[in-house]
Amino acid sequence: MLTRGKPLGKVVLGVLVLSIIIRTLITYLIILFVFRFMGKREIGELSVMDLVVFIMLAEIAVFLIENPEEAIWKAIVPMAVLLAIQIGSAWISLKNQRFRNWFDGKPSIIIKHGKVDEKEMKRQRYNFNDLLLQLREHGIQQVGDVAYAILEPSGKLSVFEKKNDGSSDYAVVLIADGEVQYSGLQTIRKNKQWLVNEVRKQGFHSFEEISLCTINDQGEVQIDQNNEFK
């Protein structure tokens, strides 16, 4: 009995190890497949929804690997559902600005022309220690040297220093995906009619013809036509 038990135990152990290897490989391929569909974004630029998918995938992966007695489909099905949600939300985000803002969030101007917007900082639960730390990471010691500082949805602070003439390279978005960005108009203290006139000057008759419209500190309006590479 002992001589027969030892080989049998080795066979069971070998089957168990092989099962774990196969499950690990399947998990790796599925997660890699999901990540490929998430697009080419850096880890630090992931949205809240992307992070939720990451966490859930990690939990499912642990379940699949650590429970070899459970059927593989119990992990594959929720992974497939997450993939469907990710693809669906990404498609809707491309088509709908409001959906994109709701899920991914919008950038917030924290510093404008050397002045800190304390109300916006409170709204974003962003304190001065965080602000000064990220400014130092950009090599900036004085808030007055900053033309614009924008807190991105990812939590990253984008900083544009003042030039010698007081201007910067920061461009305010006025139109995105054919939709007017009223927050941008508010930033430059202009109204929709002014934007209509600027668009017409460059030969466009409607906002839907424009994929992106920006204006810099020098007042130069740049317009990118929608679907110009059809």
Disulfide bonds with the S-S distance in Angstrom:
none
